[in-house]
Amino acid sequence: MVSSPACQITIAMAAVLVVIIQLLCFCIAGSEASPSPSSSPSHSPSLSLSERDRIIRLPGQPQVGFQQYSAGDNLVFLQKWFAKFPQFRNSSLFITGESYAGHYVPQLAELMLQFNKKEKLFNLKGIALGNPVLEYSTDFNSRAEFIWSHGLISDSTYKMFTSVCNYSRYVSEYYRGSISPICSKVLNQVSKETSRFVDKYDVTLDVCISSVFAQAKVLSPQQVTETIDVCVEDETVKYLNRKDVQKALHARLVRVRRWLVCSSVLNYELLDVEIPTITIVGKLIRAGIPVLVYSGDQDSVIPLIGSRKLVHRLARKLALNTTVPYRVWFEGQQVGGWTRVYGNMLSFATIRGASHEAPFSQPERSLVLFKSFLQGRPLPEEF
């Protein structure tokens, strides 16, 4: 098992490579889609990792917003990695990521399949996407129903947020620098009711009060000088800025004085978020690549509502019959979440009580999910 400061946890089994693509800062207007600042789990499962097991975490690429270049850069990195470590070329390869990796992972997987037509290099066996951005309108507009159903906004505000100015319209206007008065009014009301003391990445967890007042990172146009963090992230930032830690990680600071979760160095092409990638996911399934879409069910940034809808819609388009009806799955003696499988190729699962980055707040349940996916087994139906 590997646990990172980004709080992404996964497991690599023998002769399996897991590539993790993690976008550490995806800030969208009026919202937060960077790594979940939810509370820290009290403990994480400790597992040994055999010498044949490897997890590759890709570094950040320049020109992140130009997605075709990012996918190409990732591909080049993996080509060079396999050239340096040829003993892993025959290993089963899985790619996983969360949030905006809903763009990066499918795009990289598509390039891998194209490359394999010329030279068989990538033994790609599946991809897993957590709370992913797959289709702009569906994903973003599911926020209104989610926060209303959790009691964060009133009935009247919910009606405005769905009929007067929905979230995708607001974000589109914001990124184009022309917010209409009506959308500004609606989002101000939404922000007022949801409160800055609620973590949008996990609406059920408390926040670190000292961070609410102490930090001045921009998260939304309504709260230009405010951000909500939790104390564990403060501690992580301090830890990763220790000189001895950076030396041990062989990490160099380039053009910055200290490491931060969200960096202003990278230049994001914000409108790329409107490019749908659910169609690429369909192509991958047609090519025989299994896909898992999972959702931390307490995330209001990219809620399960939109992801579940997109997966079901894709299954119908691909004529995939339900092979595992919607049911609970277990971690230990507790319900770990819910799942549904289509044609044994496309799976959807929720992780109960989990945040935007599910392994951050529910590591044990996430571990069960990843192990089942890598081993090609159904999620536990009983305990």
C-alpha positions, -999 to 999 in steps of 0.1 A, spaced: 0 0 0 11 35 -7 -2 66 10 7 100 -3 3 135 11 -24 139 -15 -42 112 5 -46 89 -24 -42 53 -14 -41 23 -37 -25 -11 -37 -3 -29 -62 -2 -66 -62 25 -89 -75 35 -82 -111 10 -53 -113 19 -17 -121 -5 10 -109 0 44 -124 -16 72 -104 -24 105 -120 -34 130 -95 -43 166 -103 -35 183 -70 -52 216 -78 -84 218 -98 -100 250 -87 -133 259 -104 -153 290 -100 -176 290 -70 -163 257 -60 -133 237 -49 -120 207 -68 -85 205 -54 -75 177 -30 -100 172 -3 -93 192 28 -114 167 48 -104 154 81 -77 129 84 -84 92 91 -72 82 125 -52 53 110 -45 36 78 -41 -1 71 -4 -11 69 4 -36 42 37 -49 30 46 -44 -7 67 -71 -24 97 -61 -45 79 -68 -77 50 -45 -68 54 -9 -81 33 22 -81 43 50 -104 31 85 -96 35 108 -126 50 142 -120 31 174 -129 35 184 -165 40 219 -179 12 234 -199 -14 214 -179 -43 231 -196 -34 218 -231 -47 183 -225 -34 168 -257 1 178 -246 -4 165 -211 -14 131 -223 15 131 -247 39 140 -219 26 113 -197 30 88 -225 66 98 -231 73 95 -194 60 59 -194 79 50 -225 111 62 -209 102 45 -176 98 12 -193 130 17 -212 148 21 -179 129 -7 -162 122 -33 -190 116 -60 -165 82 -46 -159 70 -44 -195 49 -76 -192 33 -65 -159 -4 -58 -159 -9 -21 -160 -37 -1 -144 -41 37 -144 -61 55 -118 -67 91 -108 -93 114 -92 -111 146 -99 -97 162 -131 -79 130 -138 -113 122 -154 -97 140 -183 -61 129 -180 -65 92 -174 -89 84 -204 -68 106 -227 -36 88 -217 -52 54 -220 -64 62 -255 -29 72 -265 -15 40 -251 -38 19 -272 -29 39 -303 8 35 -295 3 -3 -290 -8 -6 -327 27 3 -337 46 -13 -308 31 -34 -281 45 -17 -250 16 -11 -226 -1 -41 -210 -31 -20 -201 -57 -39 -180 -80 -13 -167 -86 23 -155 -102 36 -123 -117 71 -120 -126 86 -87 -152 115 -85 -141 123 -120 -150 152 -143 -163 134 -173 -190 156 -188 -192 192 -179 -229 200 -176 -240 167 -160 -212 167 -134 -214 203 -125 -252 206 -124 -255 176 -101 -242 198 -73 -275 216 -68 -294 184 -61 -266 171 -39 -263 201 -16 -301 205 -15 -306 169 -5 -281 173 23 -299 203 37 -272 229 27 -296 251 7 -333 259 10 -360 248 -14 -363 283 -29 -325 285 -35 -325 250 -50 -352 261 -75 -332 292 -85 -300 271 -87 -317 247 -112 -340 270 -132 -327 306 -130 -289 300 -133 -275 265 -130 -239 258 -120 -225 250 -154 -238 283 -168 -222 302 -139 -188 286 -143 -189 291 -181 -197 328 -176 -170 331 -149 -143 316 -171 -152 339 -199 -151 369 -177 -187 379 -181 -209 369 -151 -245 379 -155 -262 398 -126 -287 370 -122 -260 343 -120 -241 364 -95 -272 368 -74 -279 330 -74 -244 319 -65 -241 345 -38 -272 331 -22 -259 295 -26 -226 305 -10 -244 323 19 -265 293 27 -239 267 24 -215 287 46 -177 289 44 -176 266 75 -188 236 55 -162 216 36 -175 212 1 -153 182 -5 -170 163 24 -201 180 36 -204 159 68 -170 166 83 -159 194 105 -133 220 93 -101 232 109 -112 266 123 -77 280 125 -73 274 88 -106 290 79 -93 323 93 -56 320 87 -53 313 50 -59 336 21 -59 312 -8 -85 319 -35 -111 292 -39 -140 310 -54 -150 344 -67 -175 349 -39 -148 343 -12 -118 359 -27 -97 360 4 -110 329 22 -104 292 20 -114 262 41 -87 238 51 -83 212 78 -54 210 102 -40 178 88 -33 195 55 -15 223 73 7 197 89 13 180 56 24 212 39 48 219 68 62 183 66 68 185 28 86 218 32 112 203 56 146 203 39 154 168 51 121 155 37 127 171 3 162 157 3 149 122 10 123 125 -17 149 139 -42 124 168 -46 137 202 -60 119 234 -58 119 252 -91 108 288 -94 90 286 -61 102 291 -25 80 265 -9 57 236 -18 20 243 -18 -10 220 -26 -22 245 -52 4 263 -73 1 294 -93 31 284 -115 11 261 -138 -10 278 -165 -44 261 -167 -66 264 -198 -98 267 -178 -122 261 -207 -108 226 -212 -131 215 -184 -160 218 -209 -144 191 -232 -163 158 -225 -142 127 -219 -170 102 -213 -169 94 -250 -132 84 -247 -143 61 -218 -167 45 -242 -140 39 -267 -118 23 -241 -145 -1 -231 -151 -10 -268 -114 -18 -270 -117 -43 -241 -104 -21 -213 -124 -24 -180 -134 8 -164 -143 16 -128 -159 49 -118 -161 54 -80 -175 82 -59 -169 93 -24 -205 99 -15 -201 130 7 -184 151 -21 -204 180 -33 -178 192 -58 -182 163 -83 -211 144 -67 -220 108 -71 -253 119 -87 -237 130 -119 -212 102 -121 -238 75 -116 -260 91 -143 -232 93 -168 -221 57 -162 -257 44 -166 -261 65 -198 -229 51 -212 -239 15 -204 -271 20 -224 -253 36 -253 -229 6 -254 -257 -19 -250 -242 -33 -218 -266 -53 -197 -265 -51 -159 -245 -81 -146 -244 -70 -110 -277 -52 -99 -274 -21 -76 -265 -35 -42 -244 -28 -11 -208 -40 -7 -190 -45 26 -157 -36 42 -153 -57 73 -187 -58 90 -199 -24 78 -214 -13 45 -186 1 24 -209 16 -3 -231 6 -32 -222 -8 -66 -236 -17 -100 -218 -35 -129 -226 -35 -166 -214 -63 -188 -185 -70 -165 -167 -41 -183 -181 -9 -167 -185 -6 -130 -198 21 -107 -193 22 -70 -198 46 -41 -176 47 -10 -197 54 20 -187 83 41 -159 93 17 -148 127 4 -138 141 -29 -106 120 -27 -122 89 -12 -90 72 1 -82 104 21 -112 99 45 -120 62 40 -87 44 34 -99 9 45 -130 10 23 -110 24 -6 -85 -4 -2 -112 -30 -5 -124 -13 -37 -90 -11 -53 -81 -47 -44 -113 -60 -59 -108 -41 -91 -71 -51 -96 -80 -87 -89 -110 -87 -112 -133 -98 -84 -168 -84 -74 -169 -62 -43 -178 -82 -11 -215 -89 -10 -215 -100 26 -192 -101 57 
